Amino acid sequence: MRGLLRTGVIAALVAALVGIAPSAFADDLNTTKNNTQSQIDSNNNQTTQDQAALAQASSALLQTQEALVQAQADLVAKQQDTQAAQADDTRLAAAAAQAQQALADRQADLKTAQQAVAAGEAKLQAQRDTIGLVAEQAAQQNTTLMSLSMVLNNFDMGALSDQFQWVSQSFNATQDAMNALIQAQAQLQDAQTKAQQAEQAASDAQVAAQQASDAAAAHLAVTQQAEATSQQAQQNVTAELAANQKAQTGAQAAVAADKAKQAQLQQQLAQVEQQIAEAAAAAARVSNPVAVPPSSVSVAAAQAIAQSLMPNYGFGSDQWGCLVKLWNYESGWRVNARNPSSGAYGIAQSLPASKYNSVGTDWLTNPTTQIKWGLGYIKGRYGNPCGAWSHEMAHNWY
């Protein structure tokens, strides 16, 4: 429905009546149409660019999501490597502790062997001292041995027996000392060999312990560095993912804005084209006007009819004010009101007027027929007269 008082329509009608051809109003509408179409084409290009950017952002987002999955899997693998390295480090640390204990044991063995060597050397020295003493005693008794004939000549058998016994004892003591010396030398050699072996074992154990410790530390450091690198890679991918998500959201918003603007421009273009058509129809009707029958129905009578019919359509008294304003604006409540540009007719401004036939064929002059149709139209499209009036205020038609 279009209001009769629209300024543009009146201007077009006046221009047509005074014979302006083509009208300035029509030129303005065509200019508006061309500008609107140009904006639509420009917006289409922008939409195409924004959709391409959205596709690129979506592709980047997908790739980043895949990269994040890979980075997470790599991090899990590196964490497992670190756990294995920590287990190895624990095991090798235990081996190092055992090697240190072995070193302590070998050092104890070395100390024992050194003590045995010292004891053997002391024993050897004692045997040497004993042999020296025997030799010294033998040397002192050389005179006695050399004077053996004198002893024999004296025929002192008791003294002779004592002398032989002493000699025998001296030789036996010397032999025992020699045997003890040989045994002490063997023990000393054995003690020295054990001491050398213990020292070598201790040195080997110490080297093994150090190697095990170094290997454990190096292995753990490598795996920890790998895990840290993997964590940083995951953080980088996560940051990139957030940026790509933001870019995709921005691109989606841009495309949505383009589509909303496109819909608005299309609606604007449709309105301009309708206005152009209305202006053309108005110009044609001015050149060949249609007779409108006179009406004897007053505004008060028409409003009384409408007010009595409102309850039949579920409209309360609170809707009456909106209905009065609506049809005041559309037709002034005149039965024979006609919009020269669109052809809308009657109190309710039916477009086309033939829609009144759904209520009655006497719609050309019967206000009741027009009001019934108008109330039914309002109820079906807007729910109530206030809803129709709100639309009228927003769009200049209902």
ZAMARGU-4260 file (C-alpha; in steps of 0.2 Angstrom, whole numbers, plus 5000, padded with zeros to 4 digits):
<rodrens>
0) 5000/5000/5000 | 5007/5017/4995 | 5001/5034/5003 | 4993/5047/4993 | 5003/5061/5000
5) 5020/5054/4994 | 5030/5070/4989 | 5039/5061/4974 | 5022/5055/4967 | 5014/5072/4968
10) 5030/5080/4960 | 5029/5067/4946 | 5010/5070/4944 | 5012/5089/4943 | 5026/5088/4931
15) 5016/5077/4920 | 5001/5089/4921 | 5011/5103/4915 | 5018/5094/4901 | 5036/5091/4906
20) 5043/5076/4896 | 5054/5067/4901 | 5051/5073/4919 | 5065/5078/4931 | 5058/5066/4944
25) 5059/5051/4932 | 5077/5057/4928 | 5081/5057/4947 | 5074/5040/4949 | 5084/5033/4934
30) 5100/5041/4941 | 5096/5033/4958 | 5093/5017/4950 | 5110/5018/4940 | 5119/5023/4956
35) 5111/5009/4966 | 5115/4996/4952 | 5133/5002/4952 | 5134/5000/4971 | 5127/4982/4968
40) 5140/4978/4955 | 5154/4985/4966 | 5147/4976/4981 | 5147/4960/4971 | 5165/4963/4967
45) 5169/4966/4985 | 5159/4950/4990 | 5169/4940/4977 | 5186/4946/4985 | 5180/4943/5003
50) 5174/4926/4998 | 5191/4922/4991 | 5199/4929/5007 | 5187/4918/5017 | 5192/4903/5007
55) 5210/4907/5009 | 5208/4909/5028 | 5198/4893/5029 | 5212/4884/5020 | 5225/4891/5031
60) 5215/4887/5046 | 5213/4869/5040 | 5232/4867/5037 | 5236/4875/5054 | 5224/4863/5062
65) 5233/4848/5054 | 5250/4855/5059 | 5244/4856/5077 | 5238/4838/5077 | 5256/4834/5070
70) 5264/4845/5083 | 5254/4837/5097 | 5259/4819/5091 | 5277/4824/5090 | 5277/4832/5107
75) 5269/4816/5114 | 5283/4806/5105 | 5296/4817/5112 | 5289/4816/5130 | 5290/4797/5128
80) 5308/4799/5123 | 5311/4810/5138 | 5303/4797/5150 | 5313/4783/5142 | 5329/4794/5144
85) 5325/4797/5162 | 5323/4779/5165 | 5340/4776/5157 | 5347/4790/5167 | 5340/4781/5183
90) 5347/4765/5178 | 5364/4772/5173 | 5364/4782/5189 | 5362/4766/5198 | 5376/4758/5188
95) 5387/4773/5193 | 5383/4771/5211 | 5387/4753/5210 | 5404/4757/5201 | 5408/4770/5215
100) 5404/4756/5228 | 5415/4744/5218 | 5429/4758/5218 | 5427/4759/5237 | 5428/4741/5238
105) 5444/4740/5227 | 5452/4754/5237 | 5448/4744/5253 | 5456/4729/5244 | 5471/4739/5240
110) 5473/4745/5257 | 5472/4727/5264 | 5485/4722/5251 | 5496/4737/5255 | 5495/4731/5273
115) 5499/4713/5268 | 5514/4720/5259 | 5520/4730/5274 | 5518/4715/5285 | 5527/4704/5273
120) 5541/4716/5272 | 5542/4717/5291 | 5542/4698/5292 | 5556/4697/5279 | 5566/4709/5288
125) 5564/4699/5304 | 5570/4683/5295 | 5584/4693/5288 | 5588/4699/5306 | 5587/4681/5312
130) 5599/4674/5299 | 5611/4688/5303 | 5610/4684/5321 | 5614/4665/5317 | 5628/4670/5306
135) 5635/4681/5319 | 5634/4668/5332 | 5642/4656/5320 | 5656/4668/5317 | 5659/4670/5335
140) 5660/4651/5337 | 5673/4649/5323 | 5686/4648/5336 | 5678/4634/5345 | 5676/4624/5329
145) 5694/4627/5324 | 5699/4621/5341 | 5690/4605/5339 | 5705/4594/5339 | 5709/4602/5355
150) 5693/4598/5362 | 5695/4580/5356 | 5713/4579/5363 | 5705/4584/5380 | 5694/4569/5379
155) 5680/4579/5387 | 5666/4570/5380 | 5652/4580/5388 | 5659/4596/5382 | 5661/4589/5364
160) 5643/4583/5364 | 5637/4600/5369 | 5647/4608/5355 | 5640/4596/5342 | 5623/4600/5348
165) 5625/4618/5347 | 5632/4617/5330 | 5617/4606/5324 | 5605/4619/5332 | 5614/4633/5324
170) 5612/4625/5307 | 5594/4620/5310 | 5590/4638/5315 | 5598/4644/5300 | 5588/4632/5289
175) 5572/4638/5297 | 5576/4656/5295 | 5580/4653/5276 | 5564/4643/5274 | 5554/4657/5283
180) 5563/4670/5272 | 5558/4661/5256 | 5540/4660/5262 | 5540/4678/5267 | 5546/4683/5250
185) 5532/4672/5241 | 5519/4680/5252 | 5526/4697/5249 | 5525/4694/5230 | 5507/4688/5231
190) 5502/4703/5241 | 5510/4714/5229 | 5501/4706/5214 | 5485/4707/5223 | 5488/4725/5227
195) 5492/4729/5209 | 5476/4719/5203 | 5465/4728/5216 | 5472/4745/5210 | 5469/4741/5192
200) 5451/4735/5196 | 5448/4751/5206 | 5454/4762/5192 | 5443/4752/5179 | 5428/4754/5190
205) 5431/4772/5192 | 5432/4775/5173 | 5416/4764/5170 | 5407/4775/5183 | 5412/4791/5175
210) 5407/4785/5158 | 5390/4779/5164 | 5387/4795/5172 | 5392/4805/5157 | 5382/4794/5145
215) 5366/4796/5156 | 5368/4815/5157 | 5371/4817/5139 | 5356/4806/5134 | 5344/4815/5146
220) 5350/4832/5140 | 5347/4828/5122 | 5329/4821/5125 | 5325/4836/5136 | 5331/4848/5122
225) 5320/4839/5110 | 5305/4840/5121 | 5308/4858/5124 | 5309/4861/5105 | 5293/4851/5102
230) 5284/4861/5115 | 5289/4877/5107 | 5284/4871/5090 | 5267/4867/5097 | 5265/4884/5105
235) 5270/4892/5089 | 5257/4882/5079 | 5244/4886/5093 | 5247/4904/5091 | 5246/4903/5072
240) 5230/4893/5074 | 5222/4907/5085 | 5227/4920/5072 | 5220/4910/5058 | 5204/4908/5067
245) 5203/4926/5070 | 5206/4929/5051 | 5193/4917/5047 | 5180/4925/5058 | 5184/4942/5051
250) 5182/4935/5033 | 5166/4927/5038 | 5160/4944/5045 | 5165/4953/5030 | 5156/4941/5018
255) 5140/4942/5030 | 5141/4961/5029 | 5143/4960/5010 | 5127/4949/5009 | 5117/4960/5020
260) 5122/4976/5011 | 5118/4967/4994 | 5101/4962/5001 | 5098/4980/5006 | 5104/4987/4989
265) 5093/4974/4980 | 5078/4980/4990 | 5083/4998/4987 | 5084/4994/4968 | 5067/4986/4969
270) 5059/5001/4977 | 5067/5013/4964 | 5061/5002/4950 | 5044/5001/4957 | 5044/5020/4959
275) 5049/5021/4941 | 5035/5010/4936 | 5023/5020/4947 | 5028/5036/4939 | 5026/5029/4922
280) 5009/5023/4926 | 5004/5039/4934 | 5010/5048/4918 | 4999/5037/4907 | 4984/5039/4918
285) 4986/5058/4918 | 4986/5057/4899 | 4970/5046/4900 | 4962/5049/4917 | 4949/5036/4924
290) 4933/5043/4931 | 4931/5040/4950 | 4913/5039/4956 | 4908/5052/4968 | 4905/5046/4986
295) 4892/5051/4998 | 4899/5042/5013 | 4907/5053/5026 | 4923/5050/5036 | 4913/5048/5052
300) 4901/5035/5044 | 4916/5025/5037 | 4925/5026/5054 | 4909/5020/5063 | 4908/5005/5052
305) 4926/5001/5055 | 4924/5003/5073 | 4909/4991/5074 | 4918/4978/5063 | 4935/4978/5073
310) 4929/4965/5086 | 4925/4952/5072 | 4943/4952/5068 | 4949/4951/5086 | 4955/4969/5087
315) 4952/4978/5104 | 4949/4996/5107 | 4968/4999/5110 | 4970/4996/5091 | 4958/5009/5086
320) 4969/5024/5087 | 4982/5015/5075 | 4969/5011/5062 | 4963/5029/5062 | 4980/5035/5059
325) 4984/5022/5046 | 4969/5025/5035 | 4970/5044/5038 | 4987/5043/5030 | 4983/5031/5016
330) 4966/5037/5010 | 4959/5050/5022 | 4945/5037/5025 | 4937/5041/5007 | 4928/5027/4998
335) 4933/5034/4981 | 4952/5038/4985 | 4963/5033/4971 | 4982/5033/4970 | 4986/5040/4953
340) 5003/5032/4952 | 5000/5014/4958 | 4981/5013/4956 | 4978/5008/4974 | 4959/5012/4978
345) 4947/5014/4992 | 4948/5017/5011 | 4960/5002/5013 | 4970/5007/4997 | 4969/4989/4989
350) 4982/4986/4976 | 4975/4981/4964 | 4958/4987/4968 | 4951/4970/4961 | 4956/4962/4977
355) 4941/4969/4985 | 4931/4956/4975 | 4935/4943/4988 | 4923/4952/4999 | 4910/4959/4987
360) 4908/4966/4970 | 4901/4982/4976 | 4918/4988/4982 | 4919/5003/4971 | 4906/5013/4982
365) 4903/5002/4997 | 4914/5007/5012 | 4909/4991/5022 | 4916/4980/5008 | 4932/4990/5008
370) 4934/4990/5027 | 4931/4971/5029 | 4944/4967/5016 | 4956/4980/5024 | 4954/4973/5042
375) 4956/4955/5035 | 4972/4960/5026 | 4979/4969/5041 | 4976/4954/5052 | 4984/4941/5040
380) 4999/4952/5036 | 5003/4962/5052 | 4992/4954/5066 | 4984/4970/5071 | 4982/4989/5065
385) 4996/4995/5077 | 5008/4982/5068 | 5003/4989/5051 | 5005/5007/5057 | 5023/5003/5063
390) 5027/4996/5046 | 5019/5012/5037 | 5030/5023/5048 | 5046/5013/5044 | 5043/5010/5025
395) 5029/5023/5020 | 5018/5009/5014 | 5009/4994/5022
</rodrens>
